[in-house]
């Protein structure tokens, strides 16, 4: 891998986009390496993933403008699909993914953060969808996920004006859950990931699926999705251990890692 580094810290996987000389902009190779990295994450020994960018200035400064500048209509659509496929993989990844946004999150950078489950950022983070200034639409899910996250009116304002917003405004509109001094961002992301990892892994996976799938359908269908995934937790070692620990008053007992494939 040239542009992605992966590190495993206990139950937590840390994926870093590492193309600092281009502010971690996403070209085809970065997207391919990102996909291969997520494909290789061991679902039996990992319980949460952090996605961040290398350096102190940028999370991801967007899709690579140089690479996009000469695309034909068909190639543009194919490039959009390439990004969308990877981002959808992250969005539907069985484990929670926390975006630790350490600087610029513009265009495809804002979009990849929105495919993660949880976004936290540093004080120097800048968010925006500058695409219309470049003569294109947000093409890695921005027209869809931003409206779902911050509401249609605010999403339209950000996309039509192409105006960047700072961390405090991103926090105010609910685009990020918390803002930290830069040096505290990764420790905060790790602390959150470790907290998630201490809970029952099958239950966490089912919660992610229930929320993701339920948000796409009406409430009658959504609660059926929840019922199925709730029922699915029973008879698992997670459920037996989780409730057993409570009933035995043994809160210190760690929940066993259950192989994902055998759930
Ligand atoms: N693509 C390629 N290279 C980039 C990008 C990018 N998105 N962003 C920064 N770089 C490169 C610069 O070209 C520069 O390279 P070099 O040193 O070789 O000249 C290097 O990174 C450092 O950048 P700057 O010198 O510009 O650094 P500054 O601190 O002066 O400015 C900014 C930082 C404000 C972030 C500035 O670099 C910038 O405006 N970057 C572009 C931001 C942007 O517009 N992003 C959106 C791109 S469009 C997009 O993401 C669409 C997604 C959907 C695609 C769908 C496909 C069909």
Boltz pocket constraint, residues with backbone or C-beta under 6 A from the ligand:
constraints:
  - pocket:
      binder: B
      contacts: [[A, 20], [A, 21], [A, 22], [A, 23], [A, 25], [A, 26], [A, 61], [A, 62], [A, 63], [A, 64], [A, 65], [A, 66], [A, 68], [A, 75], [A, 76], [A, 77], [A, 79], [A, 80], [A, 83], [A, 104], [A, 106], [A, 107], [A, 108], [A, 109], [A, 130], [A, 131], [A, 134], [A, 137], [A, 138], [A, 139], [A, 140]]
      max_distance: 6.0
